[in-house]
């Protein structure tokens, strides 16, 4: 098993970033590694609640993942299980991994620390790192022109 951690600084208050993580409208603006659209975003934002996200990449492939909310602390922390339900990495088919997102208030807005743990192989970790880096970069860009800090 292996994991990855990515850190981004976002020009918005933690409460605003948190909303982008747990609402269908927010997820629709950043999920996915490239400029392809989010086709479906469902979230029951409570411990034990489920989420499901389907997106299309620019190459036309579609991917869907889902999981369960394991921990939720308003504007501070989100932990969820993660599983590909279609598309995604073949090494991860049927496997459940874990995502932890921590938000910390900083002068310019929010420092977001994103960890995807319990990935099966280094190749899968590298692929997920590219994908999440693209998605988190979209999240950062989403708030670049707004002054929500």
ABEGO torsion letter per residue (X at the ends): XBBBBBBBBBBBBAAAAAAAAABAAAAAAABEABABBBABBBBBBBBGBBBBBBBBBAAGBBBBBBEBBABBBBGABBBBBBBBABEEBAAABGBBBBBBBBBBBBAAEBBBBBBBBGBABAAAAAAAAAAAAAAAAAAAAAAAABBAX
